[in-house]
Amino acid sequence: MKKFVLYCIAILVPVFVGIPVVNYIVDPGHVYSEAFIDDVVEVLKQGKNVENVSDLNERVFKEKYIKSLYGKSFDYVIIGASRVMTVSTEDFDSCRIINLGMSGSKLEDLAAIYELCKENDIHYKNVIIDIEPTYFNADDKDTRWKSLETYYNSFAGLSSSAPDYSLITNLFSASYFKSSLSHIIKGTEEIRVVDTKINEGHTKIYDGSITHSKTARECSQSLIDFKAATETHHSFKLYNSLSIERIELFNKLINALRSDSVEITFFKAPYHPIFYKRIIKSVGMQKAFNYIDEFAKKNNIPIIGSFNPEDLGLKNTDFYDGTHPRKETVDKLFKN
């Protein structure tokens, strides 16, 4: 028995020590060192674009990015999740825009972004909100927004919450360790300062928007359709009811924007046809669709796009995957 215990210790100790050490040193998502993010923000401030920046902490990046824009004024601010992140200056006629969309955004993120803009004296006449049905899911436990919890608390009038230990638990994450090993094997691509917007690697544009990598742009249609038919983010799962708390938060955000005399527009990013037919079966999604439409009508908020791709005449080829329309697709929706 003693030998067995010692044997287990001999195996487990290196694992539990090695994984966090590797994750911290390699840090493929740049969540433990902000120097990389500082470099990216500095380039964007100069009106240039940065290639090879697919892996970084989006929320820390947006916080630093917004702070770098202190006192600036814009015609349009774009907020929402990753499905709106390709909206760029070219989609507007002689307007100055800033895209503050973030991967996996929740309503808490949107409130935090609003507060960040307010604290940094950023002015804007119009806001386009990427309105996601999953914002209102009562069973969605995604906590990525907690990276901006200080700003969310300020907006919501809440006192400081319990410490966020996600960075500590992430050190022991097997998936993060897998990413670390991939970076060790393949090597880390150096960021490139570029004037072009469509490049080999994932690119961040000076106006806050993004363009996807060549790999994503040229993904085979069969793989795209397979993902649409099989992959489901947890935000769509267990969706049976709307969250009263999130509905109240949403109303508070809309009222705050209107108090600032900001014109509001909703953007309904379409889903891949195969994915859409899967999610409309969810009771919660149906409730969210109805709530969004009724809210927009009651509050006279115009809507760009539709969740249903058929309403827009879109096909499988208009998407990168199950949930993300191609940049060309989004551009057409805005220009129309």
VMD Tcl script that draws the C-alpha trace (Angstrom):
set ca {
  {0.00 0.00 0.00}
  {2.82 2.37 0.95}
  {4.59 1.70 -2.35}
  {1.38 2.38 -4.23}
  {0.93 5.74 -2.47}
  {4.51 6.73 -3.18}
  {4.07 5.65 -6.79}
  {0.98 7.86 -7.12}
  {2.79 10.78 -5.53}
  {5.74 10.31 -7.90}
  {3.36 10.56 -10.86}
  {0.88 13.18 -9.65}
  {3.28 15.74 -8.18}
  {5.08 16.42 -11.49}
  {1.69 16.62 -13.22}
  {0.15 19.08 -10.77}
  {3.33 21.13 -10.64}
  {4.26 20.84 -14.31}
  {0.91 21.80 -15.82}
  {0.56 25.16 -14.03}
  {4.23 25.99 -14.59}
  {3.99 25.30 -18.33}
  {0.67 27.17 -18.60}
  {2.07 30.21 -16.81}
  {5.34 30.37 -18.76}
  {3.93 29.61 -22.23}
  {0.66 31.46 -21.62}
  {-0.83 30.95 -25.12}
  {-3.77 33.25 -24.41}
  {-1.60 36.03 -22.90}
  {-3.70 36.09 -19.73}
  {-0.82 36.29 -17.26}
  {1.35 38.86 -19.01}
  {-0.16 42.07 -20.35}
  {2.95 43.24 -22.22}
  {1.71 41.58 -25.43}
  {-1.65 43.38 -25.14}
  {0.10 46.69 -24.46}
  {2.09 46.25 -27.67}
  {-1.07 45.56 -29.69}
  {-2.89 48.59 -28.26}
  {0.10 50.85 -28.98}
  {0.05 49.85 -32.65}
  {-3.71 50.41 -32.99}
  {-3.33 53.87 -31.43}
  {-1.07 54.75 -34.35}
  {-3.83 53.89 -36.84}
  {-2.18 50.67 -38.02}
  {-3.36 47.05 -37.94}
  {-1.88 44.05 -36.15}
  {-1.68 40.54 -37.59}
  {-1.40 37.24 -35.63}
  {-3.42 38.24 -32.57}
  {-6.02 35.49 -32.28}
  {-4.92 34.50 -28.77}
  {-5.30 37.18 -26.12}
  {-7.55 38.07 -23.22}
  {-10.26 40.01 -25.08}
  {-11.56 41.77 -21.99}
  {-8.20 43.00 -20.75}
  {-7.46 44.08 -24.31}
  {-10.72 46.06 -24.62}
  {-10.15 47.70 -21.24}
  {-6.70 48.93 -22.30}
  {-7.94 49.82 -25.77}
  {-10.77 51.97 -24.43}
  {-8.43 53.70 -21.99}
  {-6.13 54.54 -24.90}
  {-9.05 56.38 -26.54}
  {-9.66 58.70 -23.58}
  {-11.69 61.77 -24.55}
  {-12.30 60.67 -28.14}
  {-15.61 61.11 -29.98}
  {-17.24 58.69 -32.43}
  {-20.31 58.61 -34.63}
  {-20.94 54.94 -33.89}
  {-19.91 52.55 -31.13}
  {-20.44 48.84 -31.79}
  {-20.95 46.53 -28.79}
  {-21.75 42.84 -28.57}
  {-20.27 39.40 -29.08}
  {-17.91 37.94 -31.68}
  {-20.62 37.87 -34.36}
  {-20.38 41.66 -34.70}
  {-16.61 41.98 -34.51}
  {-16.09 42.19 -38.28}
  {-18.22 45.36 -38.58}
  {-15.75 48.04 -39.66}
  {-15.39 51.60 -40.88}
  {-16.09 50.51 -44.47}
  {-19.66 49.62 -43.45}
  {-20.47 53.27 -42.73}
  {-20.48 56.35 -44.94}
  {-17.96 58.92 -43.75}
  {-18.47 58.00 -40.10}
  {-15.97 57.43 -37.35}
  {-16.71 54.14 -35.63}
  {-15.21 52.03 -32.87}
  {-15.94 48.34 -32.57}
  {-15.90 47.14 -28.96}
  {-17.34 43.68 -29.57}
  {-15.77 40.80 -27.65}
  {-15.81 37.03 -27.98}
  {-18.49 35.44 -25.82}
  {-19.93 38.74 -24.61}
  {-22.77 38.67 -22.09}
  {-25.02 41.49 -20.92}
  {-22.63 41.99 -18.02}
  {-19.88 42.64 -20.57}
  {-22.01 45.19 -22.40}
  {-22.74 47.03 -19.16}
  {-19.03 46.99 -18.28}
  {-18.09 48.38 -21.72}
  {-20.67 51.16 -21.32}
  {-19.17 52.04 -17.93}
  {-15.62 51.93 -19.30}
  {-16.56 54.36 -22.07}
  {-18.24 56.67 -19.58}
  {-15.30 56.68 -17.18}
  {-12.92 57.41 -20.05}
  {-15.00 60.31 -21.40}
  {-15.71 58.62 -24.73}
  {-18.58 60.28 -26.60}
  {-20.75 58.76 -29.32}
  {-24.00 59.63 -31.08}
  {-25.11 56.12 -32.01}
  {-24.69 52.62 -30.65}
  {-25.26 49.38 -32.53}
  {-25.96 46.51 -30.15}
  {-25.33 43.00 -31.35}
  {-28.46 41.57 -29.71}
  {-27.93 37.91 -28.85}
  {-30.78 35.62 -27.69}
  {-28.34 33.93 -25.32}
  {-27.94 37.17 -23.34}
  {-31.14 36.30 -21.49}
  {-30.52 32.60 -20.74}
  {-31.23 32.01 -17.05}
  {-29.05 28.89 -17.08}
  {-25.99 30.39 -18.77}
  {-23.16 30.24 -16.22}
  {-20.40 31.71 -18.42}
  {-18.20 33.88 -16.18}
  {-15.70 35.34 -18.65}
  {-17.28 38.74 -18.05}
  {-15.81 38.74 -14.55}
  {-12.55 40.06 -16.01}
  {-14.47 43.36 -16.24}
  {-16.45 42.87 -13.04}
  {-15.22 46.10 -11.46}
  {-16.85 48.12 -14.24}
  {-19.98 45.99 -14.25}
  {-20.36 46.54 -10.50}
  {-19.96 50.30 -10.98}
  {-22.70 50.31 -13.60}
  {-25.03 48.10 -11.58}
  {-24.38 49.97 -8.32}
  {-23.03 46.86 -6.61}
  {-20.31 46.54 -4.04}
  {-17.20 44.52 -4.78}
  {-17.84 40.82 -5.27}
  {-15.84 37.85 -4.08}
  {-12.40 37.52 -5.68}
  {-12.29 35.92 -9.12}
  {-10.11 32.82 -8.95}
  {-10.50 31.94 -12.63}
  {-6.89 32.86 -13.44}
  {-5.70 30.45 -10.76}
  {-7.93 27.59 -11.86}
  {-6.92 28.25 -15.46}
  {-3.34 27.35 -14.52}
  {-4.51 23.79 -13.94}
  {-6.69 23.66 -17.06}
  {-6.07 20.65 -19.28}
  {-7.37 22.49 -22.38}
  {-5.06 25.45 -21.68}
  {-2.21 22.99 -21.23}
  {-3.07 21.50 -24.61}
  {-2.87 24.98 -26.15}
  {0.46 25.53 -24.38}
  {1.88 22.32 -25.84}
  {0.63 23.33 -29.29}
  {2.45 26.65 -28.96}
  {5.62 24.88 -27.89}
  {5.47 22.48 -30.83}
  {4.38 24.93 -33.53}
  {6.06 27.99 -32.12}
  {4.43 31.34 -31.43}
  {3.79 33.59 -34.38}
  {5.17 37.08 -33.92}
  {2.72 39.92 -34.31}
  {3.11 41.93 -37.50}
  {2.28 45.59 -37.98}
  {0.43 45.84 -41.30}
  {-1.45 48.41 -43.35}
  {-3.59 45.75 -45.02}
  {-6.78 44.38 -43.43}
  {-7.03 40.97 -45.11}
  {-3.96 38.93 -44.19}
  {-2.67 35.41 -43.65}
  {-3.26 35.58 -39.91}
  {-6.07 36.83 -37.68}
  {-5.88 40.63 -37.75}
  {-7.04 43.39 -35.42}
  {-7.93 46.60 -37.22}
  {-7.27 50.08 -35.84}
  {-11.03 50.72 -35.45}
  {-11.42 47.72 -33.12}
  {-12.83 45.37 -35.75}
  {-11.20 42.14 -36.90}
  {-10.62 40.10 -40.02}
  {-10.31 36.34 -39.77}
  {-7.27 34.34 -40.79}
  {-6.85 32.73 -44.18}
  {-7.44 29.36 -42.55}
  {-10.88 30.45 -41.36}
  {-11.71 32.21 -44.62}
  {-10.82 29.17 -46.71}
  {-12.24 26.44 -44.48}
  {-13.93 23.70 -46.54}
  {-17.71 23.98 -46.84}
  {-18.15 20.38 -45.73}
  {-16.34 21.13 -42.46}
  {-18.33 24.34 -41.94}
  {-21.60 22.45 -42.44}
  {-20.42 19.65 -40.15}
  {-19.69 22.14 -37.38}
  {-23.08 23.77 -37.88}
  {-24.75 20.37 -37.56}
  {-22.81 19.10 -34.54}
  {-21.28 21.89 -32.44}
  {-23.30 23.75 -29.80}
  {-21.82 26.31 -27.41}
  {-22.98 25.89 -23.82}
  {-24.78 29.26 -23.99}
  {-27.42 27.59 -26.18}
  {-27.79 24.53 -23.98}
  {-30.26 24.15 -21.12}
  {-32.14 27.18 -22.43}
  {-35.65 26.92 -21.02}
  {-36.34 30.27 -19.41}
  {-35.35 33.93 -19.54}
  {-33.46 35.50 -16.66}
  {-35.46 38.21 -14.87}
  {-32.21 39.70 -13.56}
  {-30.69 39.95 -17.03}
  {-33.85 41.47 -18.46}
  {-33.68 44.11 -15.73}
  {-29.99 44.70 -16.52}
  {-30.82 45.05 -20.21}
  {-33.51 47.63 -19.48}
  {-31.08 49.53 -17.25}
  {-28.48 49.62 -20.04}
  {-30.98 50.82 -22.67}
  {-32.27 53.52 -20.31}
  {-28.72 54.67 -19.57}
  {-27.93 54.99 -23.28}
  {-31.10 56.97 -23.88}
  {-30.33 59.24 -20.95}
  {-27.09 60.01 -22.77}
  {-29.11 60.90 -25.91}
  {-27.59 58.00 -27.83}
  {-29.53 56.54 -30.78}
  {-29.84 52.75 -30.50}
  {-29.93 50.14 -33.26}
  {-30.09 46.36 -32.80}
  {-28.09 44.02 -35.02}
  {-29.45 40.50 -35.41}
  {-26.52 38.51 -36.76}
  {-27.86 35.56 -38.78}
  {-27.10 31.93 -38.01}
  {-25.97 29.23 -40.43}
  {-29.15 27.61 -41.92}
  {-28.37 24.19 -40.43}
  {-27.57 25.64 -37.01}
  {-30.66 27.86 -37.04}
  {-32.96 24.89 -37.65}
  {-31.43 23.21 -34.61}
  {-31.70 26.09 -32.14}
  {-35.23 27.25 -32.98}
  {-36.45 24.07 -31.31}
  {-35.29 25.44 -27.95}
  {-38.06 26.84 -25.77}
  {-35.73 29.50 -24.41}
  {-34.60 30.66 -27.84}
  {-38.19 31.09 -28.97}
  {-38.93 33.15 -25.86}
  {-35.82 35.27 -26.48}
  {-36.72 35.85 -30.14}
  {-40.18 37.08 -29.12}
  {-38.83 39.22 -26.28}
  {-36.29 40.98 -28.52}
  {-38.85 41.71 -31.23}
  {-41.42 42.99 -28.76}
  {-38.84 45.13 -26.95}
  {-37.59 46.69 -30.19}
  {-41.13 47.43 -31.37}
  {-42.23 48.89 -28.03}
  {-39.14 51.10 -27.81}
  {-38.96 52.06 -31.51}
  {-35.51 50.55 -31.95}
  {-34.60 49.74 -35.58}
  {-33.15 46.31 -36.39}
  {-30.48 45.35 -38.92}
  {-30.47 41.73 -40.06}
  {-32.35 38.65 -38.86}
  {-31.48 35.51 -36.90}
  {-33.20 33.49 -39.62}
  {-30.87 33.30 -42.66}
  {-33.79 32.61 -44.99}
  {-35.20 36.06 -44.23}
  {-32.01 37.49 -45.73}
  {-31.62 35.07 -48.61}
  {-28.44 33.59 -47.08}
  {-27.00 30.14 -47.72}
  {-24.45 27.81 -46.11}
  {-21.66 29.49 -48.06}
  {-22.30 32.81 -46.28}
  {-20.88 31.56 -42.96}
  {-17.55 30.70 -41.32}
  {-19.25 28.19 -39.00}
  {-22.61 27.65 -37.30}
  {-22.85 31.07 -35.71}
  {-20.50 33.46 -37.51}
  {-21.52 35.06 -40.81}
  {-18.69 35.91 -43.16}
  {-17.41 39.46 -43.19}
  {-18.74 39.90 -46.72}
  {-22.17 38.81 -45.46}
  {-22.14 41.29 -42.59}
  {-20.89 44.06 -44.90}
  {-23.86 43.54 -47.23}
  {-26.33 43.69 -44.33}
  {-24.96 47.02 -43.14}
  {-24.61 48.57 -46.58}
  {-28.18 47.63 -47.43}
}
mol new
graphics top color blue
foreach p $ca { graphics top sphere $p radius 0.5 }
foreach p [lrange $ca 0 end-1] q [lrange $ca 1 end] { graphics top cylinder $p $q radius 0.2 }
display resetview
